[in-house]
Amino acid sequence: MRLADSLLPRPALTNPSLLAATVTSLIDRAASRQDLWRLLTDSYTVDLDEVAAVLPRQEPEPDWLPTKR
């Protein structure tokens, strides 16, 4: 966020369905998950826990044990 923009009020996203729609629309513009967070927090005031609940989960790939014969 530019310094001059930090003084301007940002709209608050408090409705879960509006938050989900906004996240969905920003996913197309974001190059990464971190970029999505930046775009969202630069443009809106949000509850970060609510945002985390809306974002698709990123889970690590499981490490499979070698099969026994």
All heavy atoms as TSV, in Angstrom:
chain	resi	resn	atom	element	x	y	z
A	1	MET	N	N	0.849	-1.167	0.000
A	1	MET	CA	C	0.000	0.000	0.000
A	1	MET	C	C	0.895	1.230	0.000
A	1	MET	O	O	1.868	1.292	0.734
A	1	MET	CB	C	-0.895	-0.014	1.233
A	1	MET	CG	C	-1.811	1.151	1.294
A	1	MET	SD	S	-2.829	1.273	2.800
A	1	MET	CE	C	-3.242	-0.348	3.197
A	2	ARG	N	N	0.561	2.187	-0.801
A	2	ARG	CA	C	1.307	3.439	-0.819
A	2	ARG	C	C	1.021	4.224	0.454
A	2	ARG	O	O	-0.047	4.128	1.030
A	2	ARG	CB	C	0.915	4.246	-2.047
A	2	ARG	CG	C	1.313	3.588	-3.358
A	2	ARG	CD	C	0.992	4.485	-4.524
A	2	ARG	NE	N	-0.398	4.887	-4.520
A	2	ARG	CZ	C	-1.304	4.453	-5.394
A	2	ARG	NH1	N	-0.966	3.621	-6.334
A	2	ARG	NH2	N	-2.540	4.859	-5.331
A	3	LEU	N	N	1.977	5.029	0.898
A	3	LEU	CA	C	1.842	5.767	2.146
A	3	LEU	C	C	0.640	6.701	2.119
A	3	LEU	O	O	-0.098	6.793	3.096
A	3	LEU	CB	C	3.127	6.541	2.436
A	3	LEU	CG	C	3.179	7.284	3.760
A	3	LEU	CD1	C	2.950	6.321	4.909
A	3	LEU	CD2	C	4.496	7.985	3.925
A	4	ALA	N	N	0.405	7.392	1.009
A	4	ALA	CA	C	-0.723	8.321	0.922
A	4	ALA	C	C	-2.054	7.590	1.054
A	4	ALA	O	O	-3.009	8.112	1.605
A	4	ALA	CB	C	-0.684	9.084	-0.394
A	5	ASP	N	N	-2.102	6.343	0.584
A	5	ASP	CA	C	-3.341	5.574	0.669
A	5	ASP	C	C	-3.646	5.106	2.086
A	5	ASP	O	O	-4.788	4.775	2.393
A	5	ASP	CB	C	-3.269	4.343	-0.239
A	5	ASP	CG	C	-3.305	4.722	-1.708
A	5	ASP	OD1	O	-3.725	5.851	-2.013
A	5	ASP	OD2	O	-2.924	3.884	-2.532
A	6	SER	N	N	-2.643	5.067	2.947
A	6	SER	CA	C	-2.877	4.563	4.294
A	6	SER	C	C	-3.789	5.472	5.105
A	6	SER	O	O	-4.342	5.053	6.110
A	6	SER	CB	C	-1.554	4.349	5.026
A	6	SER	OG	O	-0.908	5.591	5.207
A	7	LEU	N	N	-3.950	6.710	4.681
A	7	LEU	CA	C	-4.823	7.644	5.395
A	7	LEU	C	C	-6.269	7.568	4.939
A	7	LEU	O	O	-7.153	8.096	5.610
A	7	LEU	CB	C	-4.293	9.066	5.227
A	7	LEU	CG	C	-2.863	9.294	5.738
A	7	LEU	CD1	C	-2.421	10.710	5.417
A	7	LEU	CD2	C	-2.756	8.999	7.213
A	8	LEU	N	N	-6.515	6.922	3.811
A	8	LEU	CA	C	-7.876	6.803	3.303
A	8	LEU	C	C	-8.565	5.593	3.920
A	8	LEU	O	O	-7.953	4.536	4.056
A	8	LEU	CB	C	-7.854	6.655	1.772
A	8	LEU	CG	C	-7.246	7.822	1.006
A	8	LEU	CD1	C	-7.167	7.486	-0.480
A	8	LEU	CD2	C	-8.042	9.088	1.226
A	9	PRO	N	N	-9.831	5.743	4.308
A	9	PRO	CA	C	-10.533	4.583	4.878
A	9	PRO	C	C	-10.763	3.513	3.812
A	9	PRO	O	O	-10.997	3.814	2.644
A	9	PRO	CB	C	-11.855	5.169	5.370
A	9	PRO	CG	C	-12.044	6.423	4.601
A	9	PRO	CD	C	-10.671	6.927	4.248
A	10	ARG	N	N	-10.645	2.267	4.222
A	10	ARG	CA	C	-10.921	1.144	3.324
A	10	ARG	C	C	-12.260	0.556	3.696
A	10	ARG	O	O	-12.623	0.516	4.873
A	10	ARG	CB	C	-9.838	0.075	3.473
A	10	ARG	CG	C	-8.478	0.531	2.986
A	10	ARG	CD	C	-7.432	-0.484	3.324
A	10	ARG	NE	N	-7.227	-0.412	4.772
A	10	ARG	CZ	C	-6.566	-1.307	5.482
A	10	ARG	NH1	N	-6.048	-2.354	4.913
A	10	ARG	NH2	N	-6.427	-1.164	6.777
A	11	PRO	N	N	-13.021	0.086	2.703
A	11	PRO	CA	C	-14.299	-0.547	3.043
A	11	PRO	C	C	-14.058	-1.824	3.850
A	11	PRO	O	O	-13.074	-2.532	3.640
A	11	PRO	CB	C	-14.929	-0.856	1.688
A	11	PRO	CG	C	-13.843	-0.721	0.680
A	11	PRO	CD	C	-12.765	0.108	1.277
A	12	ALA	N	N	-14.951	-2.100	4.781
A	12	ALA	CA	C	-14.848	-3.300	5.608
A	12	ALA	C	C	-15.701	-4.405	5.002
A	12	ALA	O	O	-16.847	-4.179	4.608
A	12	ALA	CB	C	-15.313	-3.008	7.023
A	13	LEU	N	N	-15.114	-5.572	4.911
A	13	LEU	CA	C	-15.852	-6.748	4.444
A	13	LEU	C	C	-16.219	-7.573	5.669
A	13	LEU	O	O	-15.368	-8.238	6.264
A	13	LEU	CB	C	-15.002	-7.582	3.488
A	13	LEU	CG	C	-14.696	-6.974	2.136
A	13	LEU	CD1	C	-13.786	-7.892	1.330
A	13	LEU	CD2	C	-15.966	-6.712	1.369
A	14	THR	N	N	-17.481	-7.501	6.066
A	14	THR	CA	C	-17.925	-8.230	7.251
A	14	THR	C	C	-18.906	-9.340	6.921
A	14	THR	O	O	-19.073	-10.256	7.700
A	14	THR	CB	C	-18.568	-7.272	8.271
A	14	THR	OG1	O	-19.635	-6.566	7.631
A	14	THR	CG2	C	-17.556	-6.269	8.793
A	15	ASN	N	N	-19.534	-9.272	5.772
A	15	ASN	CA	C	-20.478	-10.297	5.359
A	15	ASN	C	C	-19.696	-11.476	4.765
A	15	ASN	O	O	-18.940	-11.293	3.806
A	15	ASN	CB	C	-21.434	-9.699	4.319
A	15	ASN	CG	C	-22.476	-10.673	3.857
A	15	ASN	OD1	O	-22.187	-11.808	3.519
A	15	ASN	ND2	N	-23.713	-10.211	3.834
A	16	PRO	N	N	-19.878	-12.688	5.291
A	16	PRO	CA	C	-19.101	-13.834	4.800
A	16	PRO	C	C	-19.289	-14.123	3.304
A	16	PRO	O	O	-18.321	-14.462	2.623
A	16	PRO	CB	C	-19.604	-15.006	5.640
A	16	PRO	CG	C	-20.156	-14.384	6.869
A	16	PRO	CD	C	-20.683	-13.047	6.444
A	17	SER	N	N	-20.487	-13.961	2.789
A	17	SER	CA	C	-20.688	-14.241	1.364
A	17	SER	C	C	-20.041	-13.161	0.493
A	17	SER	O	O	-19.480	-13.469	-0.562
A	17	SER	CB	C	-22.175	-14.379	1.030
A	17	SER	OG	O	-22.862	-13.185	1.312
A	18	LEU	N	N	-20.058	-11.923	0.930
A	18	LEU	CA	C	-19.381	-10.844	0.200
A	18	LEU	C	C	-17.862	-11.031	0.263
A	18	LEU	O	O	-17.163	-10.832	-0.731
A	18	LEU	CB	C	-19.780	-9.481	0.764
A	18	LEU	CG	C	-19.218	-8.255	0.063
A	18	LEU	CD1	C	-19.602	-8.250	-1.412
A	18	LEU	CD2	C	-19.696	-6.987	0.739
A	19	LEU	N	N	-17.377	-11.449	1.407
A	19	LEU	CA	C	-15.953	-11.727	1.552
A	19	LEU	C	C	-15.527	-12.862	0.623
A	19	LEU	O	O	-14.531	-12.760	-0.080
A	19	LEU	CB	C	-15.637	-12.082	3.005
A	19	LEU	CG	C	-14.201	-12.456	3.313
A	19	LEU	CD1	C	-13.254	-11.319	3.003
A	19	LEU	CD2	C	-14.077	-12.881	4.762
A	20	ALA	N	N	-16.321	-13.927	0.576
A	20	ALA	CA	C	-16.007	-15.058	-0.301
A	20	ALA	C	C	-16.020	-14.636	-1.764
A	20	ALA	O	O	-15.147	-15.036	-2.542
A	20	ALA	CB	C	-16.996	-16.194	-0.063
A	21	ALA	N	N	-16.977	-13.815	-2.160
A	21	ALA	CA	C	-17.051	-13.347	-3.544
A	21	ALA	C	C	-15.855	-12.457	-3.887
A	21	ALA	O	O	-15.303	-12.547	-4.991
A	21	ALA	CB	C	-18.362	-12.587	-3.765
A	22	THR	N	N	-15.440	-11.630	-2.949
A	22	THR	CA	C	-14.288	-10.757	-3.180
A	22	THR	C	C	-13.010	-11.574	-3.314
A	22	THR	O	O	-12.201	-11.329	-4.209
A	22	THR	CB	C	-14.154	-9.738	-2.041
A	22	THR	OG1	O	-15.375	-8.998	-1.935
A	22	THR	CG2	C	-13.000	-8.786	-2.278
A	23	VAL	N	N	-12.833	-12.556	-2.445
A	23	VAL	CA	C	-11.653	-13.423	-2.532
A	23	VAL	C	C	-11.638	-14.153	-3.868
A	23	VAL	O	O	-10.611	-14.227	-4.540
A	23	VAL	CB	C	-11.604	-14.412	-1.344
A	23	VAL	CG1	C	-10.579	-15.511	-1.580
A	23	VAL	CG2	C	-11.302	-13.669	-0.052
A	24	THR	N	N	-12.779	-14.665	-4.291
A	24	THR	CA	C	-12.878	-15.365	-5.574
A	24	THR	C	C	-12.504	-14.442	-6.726
A	24	THR	O	O	-11.796	-14.851	-7.650
A	24	THR	CB	C	-14.299	-15.925	-5.775
A	24	THR	OG1	O	-14.591	-16.823	-4.702
A	24	THR	CG2	C	-14.423	-16.650	-7.091
A	25	SER	N	N	-12.942	-13.197	-6.673
A	25	SER	CA	C	-12.624	-12.268	-7.760
A	25	SER	C	C	-11.144	-11.874	-7.758
A	25	SER	O	O	-10.572	-11.615	-8.811
A	25	SER	CB	C	-13.505	-11.025	-7.685
A	25	SER	OG	O	-13.148	-10.223	-6.581
A	26	LEU	N	N	-10.518	-11.841	-6.591
A	26	LEU	CA	C	-9.110	-11.465	-6.512
A	26	LEU	C	C	-8.174	-12.615	-6.855
A	26	LEU	O	O	-7.024	-12.387	-7.221
A	26	LEU	CB	C	-8.776	-10.942	-5.114
A	26	LEU	CG	C	-9.369	-9.580	-4.743
A	26	LEU	CD1	C	-9.042	-9.240	-3.291
A	26	LEU	CD2	C	-8.864	-8.494	-5.669
A	27	ILE	N	N	-8.636	-13.850	-6.747
A	27	ILE	CA	C	-7.792	-15.008	-7.045
A	27	ILE	C	C	-7.266	-14.929	-8.475
A	27	ILE	O	O	-6.112	-15.275	-8.738
A	27	ILE	CB	C	-8.550	-16.323	-6.784
A	27	ILE	CG1	C	-8.627	-16.581	-5.280
A	27	ILE	CG2	C	-7.884	-17.501	-7.479
A	27	ILE	CD1	C	-9.447	-17.786	-4.894
A	28	ASP	N	N	-8.086	-14.458	-9.397
A	28	ASP	CA	C	-7.667	-14.363	-10.796
A	28	ASP	C	C	-6.551	-13.342	-10.996
A	28	ASP	O	O	-5.732	-13.490	-11.889
A	28	ASP	CB	C	-8.853	-14.003	-11.687
A	28	ASP	CG	C	-9.927	-15.068	-11.668
A	28	ASP	OD1	O	-9.594	-16.257	-11.439
A	28	ASP	OD2	O	-11.103	-14.723	-11.871
A	29	ARG	N	N	-6.513	-12.305	-10.177
A	29	ARG	CA	C	-5.505	-11.248	-10.313
A	29	ARG	C	C	-4.237	-11.531	-9.528
A	29	ARG	O	O	-3.204	-10.924	-9.785
A	29	ARG	CB	C	-6.091	-9.914	-9.841
A	29	ARG	CG	C	-7.191	-9.406	-10.724
A	29	ARG	CD	C	-7.745	-8.061	-10.337
A	29	ARG	NE	N	-6.984	-7.309	-9.372
A	29	ARG	CZ	C	-7.516	-6.407	-8.560
A	29	ARG	NH1	N	-8.797	-6.170	-8.591
A	29	ARG	NH2	N	-6.763	-5.745	-7.710
A	30	ALA	N	N	-4.309	-12.429	-8.565
A	30	ALA	CA	C	-3.165	-12.692	-7.694
A	30	ALA	C	C	-2.229	-13.727	-8.308
A	30	ALA	O	O	-2.670	-14.737	-8.839
A	30	ALA	CB	C	-3.656	-13.177	-6.337
A	31	ALA	N	N	-0.939	-13.456	-8.204
A	31	ALA	CA	C	0.065	-14.378	-8.736
A	31	ALA	C	C	0.356	-15.512	-7.758
A	31	ALA	O	O	0.810	-16.571	-8.157
A	31	ALA	CB	C	1.347	-13.623	-9.042
A	32	SER	N	N	0.098	-15.273	-6.471
A	32	SER	CA	C	0.364	-16.282	-5.450
A	32	SER	C	C	-0.604	-16.067	-4.292
A	32	SER	O	O	-1.346	-15.085	-4.253
A	32	SER	CB	C	1.801	-16.168	-4.947
A	32	SER	OG	O	1.972	-14.931	-4.274
A	33	ARG	N	N	-0.554	-16.974	-3.346
A	33	ARG	CA	C	-1.396	-16.842	-2.155
A	33	ARG	C	C	-1.020	-15.582	-1.374
A	33	ARG	O	O	-1.881	-14.884	-0.861
A	33	ARG	CB	C	-1.237	-18.089	-1.298
A	33	ARG	CG	C	-2.221	-18.198	-0.168
A	33	ARG	CD	C	-2.032	-19.541	0.519
A	33	ARG	NE	N	-2.948	-19.749	1.587
A	33	ARG	CZ	C	-4.120	-20.333	1.476
A	33	ARG	NH1	N	-4.511	-20.794	0.316
A	33	ARG	NH2	N	-4.906	-20.490	2.525
A	34	GLN	N	N	0.281	-15.292	-1.292
A	34	GLN	CA	C	0.735	-14.093	-0.581
A	34	GLN	C	C	0.247	-12.829	-1.291
A	34	GLN	O	O	-0.130	-11.851	-0.645
A	34	GLN	CB	C	2.268	-14.072	-0.475
A	34	GLN	CG	C	2.837	-15.115	0.451
A	34	GLN	CD	C	2.899	-16.509	-0.175
A	34	GLN	OE1	O	2.760	-16.659	-1.395
A	34	GLN	NE2	N	3.079	-17.529	0.629
A	35	ASP	N	N	0.257	-12.857	-2.607
A	35	ASP	CA	C	-0.227	-11.723	-3.382
A	35	ASP	C	C	-1.724	-11.527	-3.164
A	35	ASP	O	O	-2.205	-10.396	-3.094
A	35	ASP	CB	C	0.078	-11.936	-4.869
A	35	ASP	CG	C	-0.082	-10.673	-5.684
A	35	ASP	OD1	O	0.185	-9.577	-5.142
A	35	ASP	OD2	O	-0.466	-10.779	-6.862
A	36	LEU	N	N	-2.459	-12.610	-3.028
A	36	LEU	CA	C	-3.901	-12.518	-2.749
A	36	LEU	C	C	-4.134	-11.831	-1.407
A	36	LEU	O	O	-4.980	-10.941	-1.301
A	36	LEU	CB	C	-4.529	-13.910	-2.760
A	36	LEU	CG	C	-5.996	-13.974	-2.368
A	36	LEU	CD1	C	-6.853	-13.181	-3.356
A	36	LEU	CD2	C	-6.462	-15.402	-2.300
A	37	TRP	N	N	-3.382	-12.231	-0.380
A	37	TRP	CA	C	-3.511	-11.577	0.925
A	37	TRP	C	C	-3.200	-10.092	0.815
A	37	TRP	O	O	-3.887	-9.260	1.389
A	37	TRP	CB	C	-2.548	-12.213	1.937
A	37	TRP	CG	C	-3.042	-13.488	2.528
A	37	TRP	CD1	C	-2.713	-14.740	2.124
A	37	TRP	CD2	C	-3.948	-13.633	3.620
A	37	TRP	NE1	N	-3.360	-15.657	2.911
A	37	TRP	CE2	C	-4.124	-15.002	3.837
A	37	TRP	CE3	C	-4.626	-12.731	4.433
A	37	TRP	CZ2	C	-4.937	-15.501	4.836
A	37	TRP	CZ3	C	-5.440	-13.232	5.428
A	37	TRP	CH2	C	-5.592	-14.603	5.625
A	38	ARG	N	N	-2.140	-9.737	0.073
A	38	ARG	CA	C	-1.761	-8.336	-0.078
A	38	ARG	C	C	-2.851	-7.542	-0.775
A	38	ARG	O	O	-3.223	-6.458	-0.341
A	38	ARG	CB	C	-0.439	-8.209	-0.844
A	38	ARG	CG	C	0.067	-6.768	-0.919
A	38	ARG	CD	C	1.221	-6.615	-1.891
A	38	ARG	NE	N	0.927	-7.121	-3.224
A	38	ARG	CZ	C	0.154	-6.500	-4.128
A	38	ARG	NH1	N	-0.417	-5.353	-3.843
A	38	ARG	NH2	N	-0.055	-7.023	-5.323
A	39	LEU	N	N	-3.378	-8.081	-1.886
A	39	LEU	CA	C	-4.449	-7.393	-2.611
A	39	LEU	C	C	-5.663	-7.175	-1.723
A	39	LEU	O	O	-6.281	-6.103	-1.734
A	39	LEU	CB	C	-4.859	-8.198	-3.847
A	39	LEU	CG	C	-3.888	-8.216	-5.018
A	39	LEU	CD1	C	-4.330	-9.244	-6.053
A	39	LEU	CD2	C	-3.799	-6.843	-5.638
A	40	LEU	N	N	-5.999	-8.176	-0.958
A	40	LEU	CA	C	-7.175	-8.086	-0.101
A	40	LEU	C	C	-6.988	-7.068	1.012
A	40	LEU	O	O	-7.845	-6.212	1.234
A	40	LEU	CB	C	-7.487	-9.468	0.483
A	40	LEU	CG	C	-8.794	-9.599	1.237
A	40	LEU	CD1	C	-9.971	-9.313	0.310
A	40	LEU	CD2	C	-8.917	-10.983	1.827
A	41	THR	N	N	-5.861	-7.125	1.695
A	41	THR	CA	C	-5.656	-6.215	2.827
A	41	THR	C	C	-5.289	-4.798	2.401
A	41	THR	O	O	-5.483	-3.864	3.171
A	41	THR	CB	C	-4.595	-6.767	3.799
A	41	THR	OG1	O	-3.388	-7.012	3.081
A	41	THR	CG2	C	-5.071	-8.050	4.455
A	42	ASP	N	N	-4.769	-4.627	1.189
A	42	ASP	CA	C	-4.533	-3.273	0.682
A	42	ASP	C	C	-5.838	-2.575	0.331
A	42	ASP	O	O	-5.936	-1.358	0.412
A	42	ASP	CB	C	-3.644	-3.290	-0.561
A	42	ASP	CG	C	-2.175	-3.474	-0.235
A	42	ASP	OD1	O	-1.828	-3.525	0.962
A	42	ASP	OD2	O	-1.386	-3.577	-1.182
A	43	SER	N	N	-6.834	-3.347	-0.066
A	43	SER	CA	C	-8.081	-2.762	-0.554
A	43	SER	C	C	-9.208	-2.735	0.474
A	43	SER	O	O	-10.109	-1.912	0.376
A	43	SER	CB	C	-8.574	-3.552	-1.767
A	43	SER	OG	O	-7.586	-3.588	-2.767
A	44	TYR	N	N	-9.163	-3.644	1.448
A	44	TYR	CA	C	-10.290	-3.788	2.379
A	44	TYR	C	C	-9.804	-3.964	3.810
A	44	TYR	O	O	-8.687	-4.408	4.048
A	44	TYR	CB	C	-11.138	-5.020	2.010
A	44	TYR	CG	C	-11.689	-4.965	0.619
A	44	TYR	CD1	C	-11.046	-5.621	-0.426
A	44	TYR	CD2	C	-12.843	-4.253	0.332
A	44	TYR	CE1	C	-11.546	-5.567	-1.718
A	44	TYR	CE2	C	-13.347	-4.195	-0.950
A	44	TYR	CZ	C	-12.694	-4.846	-1.969
A	44	TYR	OH	O	-13.189	-4.781	-3.237
A	45	THR	N	N	-10.678	-3.645	4.738
A	45	THR	CA	C	-10.472	-3.991	6.134
A	45	THR	C	C	-11.208	-5.300	6.357
A	45	THR	O	O	-12.413	-5.389	6.094
A	45	THR	CB	C	-11.039	-2.894	7.060
A	45	THR	OG1	O	-10.373	-1.664	6.775
A	45	THR	CG2	C	-10.857	-3.260	8.516
A	46	VAL	N	N	-10.473	-6.315	6.790
A	46	VAL	CA	C	-11.067	-7.647	6.932
A	46	VAL	C	C	-10.624	-8.290	8.241
A	46	VAL	O	O	-9.607	-7.924	8.819
A	46	VAL	CB	C	-10.666	-8.577	5.765
A	46	VAL	CG1	C	-11.234	-8.102	4.454
A	46	VAL	CG2	C	-9.166	-8.721	5.669
A	47	ASP	N	N	-11.398	-9.263	8.672
A	47	ASP	CA	C	-11.014	-10.127	9.790
A	47	ASP	C	C	-10.191	-11.251	9.172
A	47	ASP	O	O	-10.701	-12.040	8.378
A	47	ASP	CB	C	-12.270	-10.667	10.473
A	47	ASP	CG	C	-11.951	-11.582	11.637
A	47	ASP	OD1	O	-10.827	-12.134	11.704
A	47	ASP	OD2	O	-12.842	-11.771	12.479
A	48	LEU	N	N	-8.909	-11.311	9.497
A	48	LEU	CA	C	-8.013	-12.266	8.853
A	48	LEU	C	C	-8.407	-13.713	9.125
A	48	LEU	O	O	-8.194	-14.585	8.286
A	48	LEU	CB	C	-6.568	-12.000	9.272
A	48	LEU	CG	C	-6.023	-10.632	8.856
A	48	LEU	CD1	C	-4.594	-10.478	9.327
A	48	LEU	CD2	C	-6.125	-10.423	7.359
A	49	ASP	N	N	-9.003	-13.984	10.282
A	49	ASP	CA	C	-9.474	-15.349	10.553
A	49	ASP	C	C	-10.614	-15.727	9.609
A	49	ASP	O	O	-10.702	-16.860	9.154
A	49	ASP	CB	C	-9.922	-15.491	12.006
A	49	ASP	CG	C	-8.753	-15.424	12.973
A	49	ASP	OD1	O	-7.639	-15.835	12.585
A	49	ASP	OD2	O	-8.960	-14.968	14.109
A	50	GLU	N	N	-11.490	-14.770	9.319
A	50	GLU	CA	C	-12.588	-15.025	8.379
A	50	GLU	C	C	-12.045	-15.281	6.977
A	50	GLU	O	O	-12.533	-16.138	6.258
A	50	GLU	CB	C	-13.568	-13.848	8.360
A	50	GLU	CG	C	-14.374	-13.691	9.616
A	50	GLU	CD	C	-15.385	-14.805	9.796
A	50	GLU	OE1	O	-15.936	-15.296	8.792
A	50	GLU	OE2	O	-15.616	-15.180	10.955
A	51	VAL	N	N	-11.033	-14.518	6.594
A	51	VAL	CA	C	-10.421	-14.710	5.274
A	51	VAL	C	C	-9.789	-16.097	5.197
A	51	VAL	O	O	-9.962	-16.819	4.216
A	51	VAL	CB	C	-9.362	-13.626	4.978
A	51	VAL	CG1	C	-8.637	-13.918	3.682
A	51	VAL	CG2	C	-10.014	-12.253	4.931
A	52	ALA	N	N	-9.066	-16.483	6.232
A	52	ALA	CA	C	-8.429	-17.798	6.244
A	52	ALA	C	C	-9.466	-18.913	6.133
A	52	ALA	O	O	-9.206	-19.943	5.504
A	52	ALA	CB	C	-7.592	-17.965	7.508
A	53	ALA	N	N	-10.633	-18.718	6.701
A	53	ALA	CA	C	-11.686	-19.726	6.620
A	53	ALA	C	C	-12.258	-19.829	5.210
A	53	ALA	O	O	-12.726	-20.896	4.794
A	53	ALA	CB	C	-12.800	-19.395	7.614
A	54	VAL	N	N	-12.203	-18.749	4.450
A	54	VAL	CA	C	-12.765	-18.717	3.093
A	54	VAL	C	C	-11.781	-19.254	2.054
A	54	VAL	O	O	-12.179	-19.871	1.071
A	54	VAL	CB	C	-13.191	-17.271	2.731
A	54	VAL	CG1	C	-13.558	-17.143	1.274
A	54	VAL	CG2	C	-14.345	-16.827	3.607
A	55	LEU	N	N	-10.491	-19.030	2.277
A	55	LEU	CA	C	-9.487	-19.448	1.301
A	55	LEU	C	C	-9.420	-20.972	1.201
A	55	LEU	O	O	-9.607	-21.667	2.201
A	55	LEU	CB	C	-8.105	-18.928	1.694
A	55	LEU	CG	C	-7.867	-17.446	1.530
A	55	LEU	CD1	C	-6.479	-17.089	2.053
A	55	LEU	CD2	C	-7.991	-17.025	0.095
A	56	PRO	N	N	-9.128	-21.466	0.010
A	56	PRO	CA	C	-8.933	-22.914	-0.119
A	56	PRO	C	C	-7.741	-23.350	0.741
A	56	PRO	O	O	-6.739	-22.657	0.823
A	56	PRO	CB	C	-8.622	-23.110	-1.607
A	56	PRO	CG	C	-8.998	-21.850	-2.276
A	56	PRO	CD	C	-8.988	-20.768	-1.244
A	57	ARG	N	N	-7.889	-24.497	1.376
A	57	ARG	CA	C	-6.818	-24.997	2.238
A	57	ARG	C	C	-5.623	-25.428	1.410
A	57	ARG	O	O	-5.774	-25.980	0.335
A	57	ARG	CB	C	-7.315	-26.171	3.069
A	57	ARG	CG	C	-8.399	-25.767	4.049
A	57	ARG	CD	C	-8.805	-26.930	4.908
A	57	ARG	NE	N	-7.704	-27.469	5.673
A	57	ARG	CZ	C	-7.437	-27.158	6.939
A	57	ARG	NH1	N	-8.200	-26.304	7.551
A	57	ARG	NH2	N	-6.422	-27.705	7.572
A	58	GLN	N	N	-4.452	-25.163	1.941
A	58	GLN	CA	C	-3.219	-25.641	1.330
A	58	GLN	C	C	-2.599	-26.627	2.296
A	58	GLN	O	O	-2.105	-26.243	3.348
A	58	GLN	CB	C	-2.244	-24.498	1.080
A	58	GLN	CG	C	-2.509	-23.722	-0.150
A	58	GLN	CD	C	-1.367	-22.747	-0.409
A	58	GLN	OE1	O	-0.799	-22.189	0.504
A	58	GLN	NE2	N	-1.059	-22.538	-1.661
A	59	GLU	N	N	-2.670	-27.891	1.942
A	59	GLU	CA	C	-2.106	-28.913	2.802
A	59	GLU	C	C	-0.921	-29.550	2.103
A	59	GLU	O	O	-0.926	-29.717	0.886
A	59	GLU	CB	C	-3.163	-29.946	3.139
A	59	GLU	CG	C	-4.322	-29.321	3.905
A	59	GLU	CD	C	-5.302	-30.343	4.432
A	59	GLU	OE1	O	-4.912	-31.504	4.598
A	59	GLU	OE2	O	-6.448	-29.969	4.651
A	60	PRO	N	N	0.094	-29.907	2.874
A	60	PRO	CA	C	1.265	-30.523	2.251
A	60	PRO	C	C	0.922	-31.892	1.676
A	60	PRO	O	O	-0.004	-32.555	2.127
A	60	PRO	CB	C	2.252	-30.638	3.410
A	60	PRO	CG	C	1.414	-30.615	4.636
A	60	PRO	CD	C	0.190	-29.804	4.307
A	61	GLU	N	N	1.675	-32.262	0.682
A	61	GLU	CA	C	1.506	-33.594	0.110
A	61	GLU	C	C	1.903	-34.625	1.163
A	61	GLU	O	O	2.890	-34.453	1.865
A	61	GLU	CB	C	2.393	-33.755	-1.128
A	61	GLU	CG	C	1.906	-32.954	-2.310
A	61	GLU	CD	C	0.578	-33.472	-2.849
A	61	GLU	OE1	O	0.379	-34.696	-2.906
A	61	GLU	OE2	O	-0.259	-32.632	-3.202
A	62	PRO	N	N	1.142	-35.695	1.296
A	62	PRO	CA	C	1.499	-36.702	2.303
A	62	PRO	C	C	2.754	-37.470	1.883
A	62	PRO	O	O	2.995	-37.692	0.699
A	62	PRO	CB	C	0.278	-37.620	2.323
A	62	PRO	CG	C	-0.369	-37.427	1.003
A	62	PRO	CD	C	-0.072	-36.013	0.580
A	63	ASP	N	N	3.525	-37.835	2.868
A	63	ASP	CA	C	4.694	-38.698	2.622
A	63	ASP	C	C	4.224	-40.135	2.830
A	63	ASP	O	O	3.912	-40.534	3.955
A	63	ASP	CB	C	5.829	-38.378	3.603
A	63	ASP	CG	C	6.437	-37.019	3.346
A	63	ASP	OD1	O	6.443	-36.593	2.173
A	63	ASP	OD2	O	6.890	-36.380	4.301
A	64	TRP	N	N	4.133	-40.863	1.748
A	64	TRP	CA	C	3.641	-42.232	1.840
A	64	TRP	C	C	4.764	-43.162	2.249
A	64	TRP	O	O	5.897	-43.042	1.801
A	64	TRP	CB	C	3.073	-42.681	0.496
A	64	TRP	CG	C	1.878	-41.881	0.107
A	64	TRP	CD1	C	1.820	-40.871	-0.793
A	64	TRP	CD2	C	0.564	-41.988	0.656
A	64	TRP	NE1	N	0.573	-40.338	-0.849
A	64	TRP	CE2	C	-0.229	-41.013	0.030
A	64	TRP	CE3	C	-0.010	-42.812	1.604
A	64	TRP	CZ2	C	-1.568	-40.850	0.319
A	64	TRP	CZ3	C	-1.367	-42.640	1.894
A	64	TRP	CH2	C	-2.113	-41.671	1.260
A	65	LEU	N	N	4.425	-44.067	3.120
A	65	LEU	CA	C	5.403	-45.077	3.528
A	65	LEU	C	C	5.583	-46.085	2.412
A	65	LEU	O	O	4.630	-46.391	1.688
A	65	LEU	CB	C	4.909	-45.796	4.797
A	65	LEU	CG	C	4.780	-44.927	6.044
A	65	LEU	CD1	C	4.141	-45.733	7.170
A	65	LEU	CD2	C	6.136	-44.436	6.477
A	66	PRO	N	N	6.784	-46.599	2.265
A	66	PRO	CA	C	6.962	-47.640	1.240
A	66	PRO	C	C	6.130	-48.865	1.600
A	66	PRO	O	O	5.986	-49.212	2.755
A	66	PRO	CB	C	8.459	-47.955	1.288
A	66	PRO	CG	C	9.028	-47.226	2.448
A	66	PRO	CD	C	8.003	-46.290	2.988
A	67	THR	N	N	5.564	-49.462	0.596
A	67	THR	CA	C	4.724	-50.645	0.838
A	67	THR	C	C	5.585	-51.845	1.163
A	67	THR	O	O	6.672	-52.023	0.615
A	67	THR	CB	C	3.851	-50.966	-0.373
A	67	THR	OG1	O	4.703	-51.151	-1.499
A	67	THR	CG2	C	2.874	-49.843	-0.655
A	68	LYS	N	N	5.108	-52.646	2.098
A	68	LYS	CA	C	5.820	-53.870	2.476
A	68	LYS	C	C	5.332	-55.006	1.600
A	68	LYS	O	O	4.182	-55.084	1.232
A	68	LYS	CB	C	5.562	-54.208	3.942
A	68	LYS	CG	C	6.177	-53.213	4.881
A	68	LYS	CD	C	5.955	-53.661	6.296
A	68	LYS	CE	C	6.591	-52.672	7.258
A	68	LYS	NZ	N	6.395	-53.067	8.644
A	69	ARG	N	N	6.218	-55.929	1.272
A	69	ARG	CA	C	5.853	-57.104	0.459
A	69	ARG	C	C	5.823	-58.325	1.297
A	69	ARG	O	O	6.471	-58.595	2.158
A	69	ARG	CB	C	6.821	-57.277	-0.687
A	69	ARG	CG	C	6.696	-56.162	-1.665
A	69	ARG	CD	C	7.650	-56.428	-2.799
A	69	ARG	NE	N	7.669	-55.250	-3.637
A	69	ARG	CZ	C	7.554	-55.293	-4.925
A	69	ARG	NH1	N	7.428	-56.429	-5.537
A	69	ARG	NH2	N	7.583	-54.208	-5.619
